[in-house]
Structure formats: structure tokens, C-alpha cells
Amino acid sequence: MAQSGIKPPQARISGQTIIDELIRNMELGVLEMGYSILVPCVFSVYLHPDDYARVLAVHELFKEDARRALNARLAEWNAKPKLFGRNRARKTYRIAQNDWWFELYADSEGSVPPGDVEIHSELAEVQQPGYRGTKTTLISREPSVTSARVARDRENTRKQAPRILAEIHYRDDTGPQTYFVTQDEVSIGRGGEDLWVDLPLYTTDEVSREHLRLSRDSATGAFAVTDRSRNGTWLNGKRLTHGVPAPLPDRAEIGVADVIKLTFEVRR
């Protein structure tokens, strides 16, 4: 499926423009089933080399922002009241995996102009039988990156994927979620426009913008958790002392202001 937008070309692309195009791609790629509606969750994003170099410097921040935007759109769809068919069960919009998957690629073959973006998406990592995915561009042109190239790039990216150190499972206002810990420090909270957190929680303001922080000793692999909040953090039922790191077991339950429970588990 190819769609062309109405936005004019621009000299340099912005992260917000890419995220807007991800949302449009997701909307075009829905697959309605009997009891639910699947939306694409695997995205390959192709940029002009100059745009790619600019975005790559903050690609992890970009991916987290994109997750927030797509989760918010899913929550918006699922919150809309049903207009017709009062006795008919309402279909839920969902993704086929535990999390969204994004990867950025520099277009080295002259297919994507400066200020443009080409996005290829699938419903899941393994393409569904009979489903050819969705391809979109920002400006008025046909998608030009081939399916074979997308498959090759995705395969190479997966070979270079970072090691997952731990998993965090939780439920907030957007539903059940899984966060994969791949770095030695993770900030957790509501976040905000002027405060970045690695793991944003969509919930009430009882949760602080930066509520807690996880840290890992790269030499030993041991994790610790530090409360940085107003309303407290609990580790396996015991309230933590504010600002004092506490050893984090390989399996633990972390209470966030008595609002959200995080299930933490180290990967071995």
C-alpha cells in the first residue's frame, strides 16, 4: 500500500515529523479480525543520509518518544465510545507483540530525498500470510525502497541488537506493557516535555515525573533501585529510604506510589 502526503519537502526532517508519519502508517496498516483490530508494530524508517546522521545521535530518545505517541494513539482509539450496535462487542485495537519495534536506516541508494522519510511496517516480526505490509512516504512520491532490501536490513539489525539485561512488566493507563532494560541506568516516572525519562509511566500525578531510578554495576551485573519521589517507592513491600540506593534482587516487585506495580526480572 502506498500513500502520498500533502506536506511540502523540507530541508531537514524533524523527529516530530517522523513520528507523525509513523502514526499515519499505523493507521493505514490496520488488519481487522473477528474480535480485535491489529495495527503494525514493526517499523523500518529510511532517511536521507544527512537526516539519518542527525537523528541517529538521539535515536534511543526518538524511539521512546515514538512508543509514547503510538501507545497514546492506541489508547485514544480504544477509549472512543461506540456509536452504533449497542449490543455488539466492541473490537480492541492492539499489537501482535509485547512492544513496538523501530529501526532507522540511512538510504545510501539515493531513493529518499532530504526532508523525506520512507516507512515500511509489518504486523509482527514474522510477516503474516497474505499481508504485504504498509509503505508510506512523506512527500508526493512512490515508495522506492524494495522489500528485499528491507528484509536484508532488518536481518542485519537483529544480528547487532543490544543485549537485554532485564525485563520490566507493568500495567498503566495504556494497558499491559513490557520494557526491556538494555543500559546500566534507567530513569522511571511520568516524565514531561522538559524532563526525559527512559521508562515513561502514563498514570496519575501521584507518580513523580522522575519517580525512581535503576542502576547496574557493569562489573558485577548487580542492580540497585533508588527512590527519587514525593509519594514513595516500595521494594517487595518495604518502603525505600528516599535517595538511598537499595540492592535489587534478580526478581522483585517494585511499588510506584501505591499506583503501579513493576515486575522486575534479570535476564541470565
Secondary structure, 3 states (H helix, E strand, C coil): CEECCCCCCCCCCCHHHHHHHHHHHHHHCCEECCCEEECCCEEEEEECHHHHHHHHCCHHHHHHHHHHHHHHHHHHHHHCCCCCCCCCCCCEEECCCCCCEEEEEECCCCCCCCCCEEEEEECCCCCCCCCCCEEEECCCCCCCCCHHHHHHHHHHHHHCCCCCCEEEEEEECCEEEEEEECCCEEEEECCECCECCCEECCCCCCCCCCCEEEEECCCCCCEEEEECCCCCEEECCEECCCCCCEEECCEEEEEECCCEEEEEEECC
